[in-house]
Amino acid sequence: MRIKVDNLSFGYDYRTVLKNISFTLESGEFLVLVGNNGSGKSTLVKCLLGINRVPSNRIYIDDIEIHQYRQWINIGYVPQKFDDFNYEFPITVNEILTVSRLSKIDEEARLSLLDKIGILELQNENINSLSGGQLQRVFIARALMNNPKLLILDEPTVGVDSDSISEFYRLINNLNAEGVSIILITHDVKASKANFTKKLRMENGRLTETLDNEVTS
């Protein structure tokens, strides 16, 4: 999936958050977006997802202007916080994936996905019994249920132990190698093991640098 952002500015009320943002993500690329909290990273993601309504002719998805784009099923999103779930409610992993699914997936494909993500043995577990790393995998599986062309992950390793973080990067690196375009938002790229092809840094709502194939922040 190809993403093009052209001179995008966006704000809330009288506060400008994004200032003249421009970049391109080619199909199959792995983009890391780095920056401190409050730099505008999550706001940019909400613009890309169509949550924030942006001016016309600023964002194109597969060369379609975002206001005309309809195939949102092709984009998987893993937010930093999962505020739409009540963790005290007795719901299993399978139930989360079932209510989240927008398109049909047969049983063999579902089990194959769970095995690929590493949560096959957890499918009947209550979410309250899962570790942070396991819960993270559940929501990655949720984002992949529709076989998306683009996966957007917003600070996905916050609150996750080091072993789970290593497994997470192994997983998303493999997904990217299979052709899934990835946008990873983080504040610390040095701690990551992402095989990214492009890095953008945000500071105060602006992209301050664009460095390809760089491995340090």
VEXSE-97140 format. One record per atom (N, C-alpha, C): x negated, z negated, y. Coordinates in steps of 0.1 Angstrom, whole numbers, plus 2048, in hexadecimal, padded with zeros to 3 digits. Layout:
<rs>
XZY;...
</rs>
This chain:
<rs>
7F88007F4;800800800;7F780080D;7FB808816;7F380A822;7FA80382E;7F37FB836;7F97F4841;7F17F884E;7F87FC858;7F17FF865;7F87F7870;7F07EF877;7F47E7883;7EE7ED88F;7F67F1899;7F17F88A5;7F47F18B1;7EB7EA8B7;7EC7E48C4;7F87DA8C5;7F97D18BB;8047C88BA;8027BB8C2;80C7B88CA;80D7AB8D1;81A7A58CE;81A7988CD;8267918C9;8267828CE;83177D8D2;83176F8D6;83F7698D4;83F75C8D6;84B7548D5;84F74F8E3;85B7528E7;85F74E8F5;8557548FF;84E74B906;84574F910;83674E90C;83474B8FF;8277498FA;8227558F1;81875C8F6;8137678EE;8097628E3;80C7668D7;8057618CB;7FB76C8C6;8007788C5;7F77848C1;7F578D8CD;7E87918CE;7E47988DA;7DD7A58D6;7E47B08D7;7DE7BE8D5;7D77BF8C7;7DE7BC8BD;7D87BC8AF;7D97CA8AA;7CE7CF8A5;7CD7DC89E;7C47DB892;7C97E0886;7C17E287A;7C87EA870;7C17EF866;7C77F785B;7C27F184E;7CC7F0845;7C97EC837;7CC7F882E;7C27FE828;7C4809820;7C9805812;7D080D80B;7D580A7FE;7CA8067F4;7CC7FA7EE;7C27F57E4;7B87EC7EA;7B87EA7F8;7AE7E27FE;7B17D37FD;7A77CB7FF;7A97BC7FF;7A47B780C;7AD7B3814;7AB7AE822;7AB79F822;7A1799828;7A178B82B;7A278983A;7AC78183E;7AF77E84C;7AB76F84E;7A076D856;79B75F858;79E75B866;79E74E868;7A1748875;7A573A874;7A373287E;7A872487F;7B772387F;7BC71787C;7CA71587E;7CE71888C;7DA71E88D;7DF72189B;7D972E8A1;7D1736899;7CB74289F;7D574E89F;7E074D897;7E9758897;7EB75E889;7E475A87F;7E3760872;7F176186C;7F875586B;805755865;81075D86D;80E75D87A;817764882;81677387F;80A77887D;80778687A;80E78986C;80C780863;812782855;822784857;82877B85F;83677C861;83A789867;83278F870;83479C875;8337A786B;8297A6862;8287B0857;8337AF84E;8397A484C;8447A2842;8527A5849;8527A9855;85F7AC85C;86779F860;86179385F;868787862;868786872;85D789878;85C78A887;85F79888B;86879A894;86C7A8898;8627AC8A3;85B7B68A0;8507BB8A9;8557C78B1;84E7CB8BB;8517D78C2;8507E48B9;8567EE8BD;8567FB8B5;8488018B5;8458088AA;83880F8A9;82C8078AA;82D7FB8A4;8217F28A4;81C7EF896;8257F088C;8227ED87E;8277F8875;81F7FE86D;823808863;81F804855;82980584C;82780283E;82880F836;81E81382F;81D820828;82282B832;81D82A83E;820834849;82E83484D;83682A84A;84482984E;84481E859;84A821864;84C81786F;85380B86A;84F7FF86D;8547F3866;8637F1867;8697F5872;8777F4874;87F7FD86B;878807866;87F81185D;87C80E84E;87280584C;86E80283F;8797FA837;87B7FE82A;8867F7823;8817F2815;8757F6811;8707F2803;8687E5803;86F7DA808;8687CD809;8657C77FB;86B7CD7F1;8687C87E4;85A7CB7E0;8547D47E7;8467D87E4;83C7CF7E9;8407C57F1;8377BB7F7;83A7AD7F1;82F7A77EB;83079A7E6;82A7907EF;8307847F1;82B77B7FC;82B76D7F6;81F7677F7;81D7597F3;81A7507FF;824749804;821741811;81973580E;81472F819;80C723818;815717813;821717818;82A70C814;83771280F;83D70C805;8497117FE;854708802;85870980F;863700814;87170380F;87270F808;880713803;88370C7F6;87A7047F1;87D6FE7E4;87D6EE7E5;8876E87DF;8886DA7DE;8816D57D2;8756D07D3;86D6CC7C8;8726C07C0;87C6B97C5;8826AE7BE;88D6B37B5;8916BF7B7;89C6C57AF;8966C97A2;89D6C6796;8986C9789;8996D8786;88F6E078A;88F6EE787;8826F2780;8836FB776;8786FF76E;87170B774;86570E76F;85E71A774;866726771;86C728765;874733762;88073576C;886729770;89172A779;88D72E787;88272A78B;87C72F798;87B73E798;87574378D;87275178C;87F75978B;888754784;89575B782;89D75C78F;89E751797;8A57527A3;89E75A7AE;89175B7AC;8897627B6;8887717B4;88C7767A8;88A7847A5;89578C7AB;8907977B2;8997A07B9;89C7AD7B0;8937B07A7;8957BB79E;8947B7790;8997C0787;8997BC779;88B7BE773;8887B476A;87B7B5763;87E7B1754;87A7B974A;87E7B673D;8767AA738;87A7A472D;874798728;865799724;8627A571E;8547A771B;84B7A7727;8507AE732;8487AF73E;8477A2745;85279A744;85178C74A;847784743;847783736;83E77B72F;830780731;82E78D732;821792734;81B78E742;82478E74C;820789759;81C77B759;824772753;821764752;81476274B;811769741;805768739;7F976C742;7FB777749;7F177C752;7ED77275D;7F776B762;7F576176D;7F0754767;7F275275A;7ED746754;7F773B754;80473E754;80E733754;818735749;81573D73F;81E740734;82373372E;81A72972C;81E71D725;82571372E;82671773B;82D70E745;83B712748;84071D742;84D723746;85971A745;85971073C;86470773B;8616F9741;8566F8749;8526EB74F;85A6EA75C;85D6DD760;8636DA76D;8586DB777;85B6E1783;8516E378D;84A6D6792;8526CB790;84C6BE795;8416B978C;83F6BF780;8346BB777;8286C3779;8286CD782;81D6D7783;8136D278D;8066D678B;7FC6D3795;7FC6DD7A0;7F56DB7AB;7F56E47B6;7F06F27B2;7E66F37A9;7E27007A4;7EC70779C;7F3700793;7FD70578B;80970A793;80D70279D;8187067A6;8157137AE;8087137B2;80471F7B9;80572C7B0;80272B7A4;80373679B;81273A799;81B730798;829733797;82D73C7A3;8297397AF;82E7407BA;82774E7BB;81B74F7B6;81575C7B5;81C7657AB;82075F7A0;828766796;83576A79C;83B7617A4;8487657AB;8467717B4;83B7717BB;83877C7C4;8357897BD;8317887B0;82D7947A9;8397997A0;8447937A0;84F796797;8547A5799;8537AA7A5;8577B77A8;84C7C17A8;8417BE7A2;8357C77A2;8327CD7B0;82F7C47B9;82C7C97C7;8207D17C8;81F7D97D3;8147E17D6;80A7D97DF;8107CF7E6;8087C77F0;80B7B87ED;8017B07ED;8037A17EB;7FD79A7F7;8057927FE;80078B80A;80077C806;7F4776808;7F3768804;7EE760811;7F6756815;7F374E821;7EE74181E;7E173F81F;7DA73281C;7DE72D80F;7DC735804;7E17317F7;7DA7267F0;7CE7237F4;7C67187ED;7C770B7F4;7CF7097FE;7D06FC804;7D66F27FA;7CF6E77F9;7D46DC7F0;7D26DF7E1;7CA6E97DE;7C76EC7D0;7B96E87CC;7B86E37BF;7AB6DE7BB;7A16EA7B9;7946E77B8;7896F17B8;78A6FA7AC;78D6F47A0;78F6FD794;79A707795;7A570279B;7B170B79D;7AE7167A7;7A67127B1;7A271C7BB;79A7277B5;7907247AC;78872E7A6;79173779D;79A731796;7A373978E;7AC742796;7B073D7A2;7B87457AB;7B17517B0;7A57507B4;79D75C7B8;79A7667AD;7987607A1;79776A796;7A3772794;7AF76B795;7BC772794;7BE77D79E;7BC7797AB;7BF7837B5;7B578E7B6;7A978B7B2;79E7967B1;7A27A07A7;7A879B79B;7AC7A4791;7B87AC795;7C17A679C;7CD7AD7A1;7C97B97AB;7BF7B67B3;7BA7C07BD;7B37CB7B5;7AC7C87AB;7A57D27A2;7AF7DB79C;7BB7D6799;7C57DE793;7CD7E679D;7C97E57AA;7CF7EE7B4;7D97E87BE;7DB7DA7BD;7E47D37C6;7DC7D17D3;7E27D57DE;7DC7D27EB;7DE7C37EE;7D47BD7F4;7D57AE7F7;7D17AB805;7D97A280B;7D679C818;7D578D815;7C9787817;7C7779814;7C4772822;7CC768825;7CB761832;7C475482E;7B9751835;7B2744833;7AA74083F;7A6733840;79E72E84B;79072D847;78D72F83A;77F72D835;77C73782A;77774382E;77374D825;76774A81D;75E741822;75273D81B;75573680E;76072F80E;764728802;76B7307F8;76F73D7FC;7767457F3;76D74D7E9;7737537DF;76B75B7D6;7737697D5;77876D7E0;7807797E1;7777857E2;77A78F7DA;77379C7DB;7797A57E5;7797A07F2;77F7A77FC;7777B3801;77E7BD806;7787C980B;7787CA81A;7807C1820;7807C182F;7837B3833;77D7AF83F;7807A2845;7847A3853;78E79D858;79279C866;79278D86A;78D78B876;78D77D87B;79777C887;79F772887;7A8770893;7A476489A;7A47658A8;7A175A8B1;7AB75B8BC;7B37518BE;7BC7508C9;7C575D8CA;7CA7628BF;7D376D8BE;7CC77A8BF;7BF77B8BF;7B87888C0;7AF78A8B3;7AD7968B0;7A479A8A5;79679B8AC;78D7928A9;7807928B0;77579A8A9;77779C89C;76D7A4895;7737AB888;76E7B6884;7727BC878;7657BF870;7637B8865;7577BA85E;75A7BD84F;7567C984B;7587CE83D;74D7C8834;7517C5828;7487C181E;73F7B5822;7447AC82A;73C7A082E;741794825;73878C821;73B781818;73B77381E;73877282B;738765832;74176683E;74575A842;74E75A84E;74575785A;
</rs>
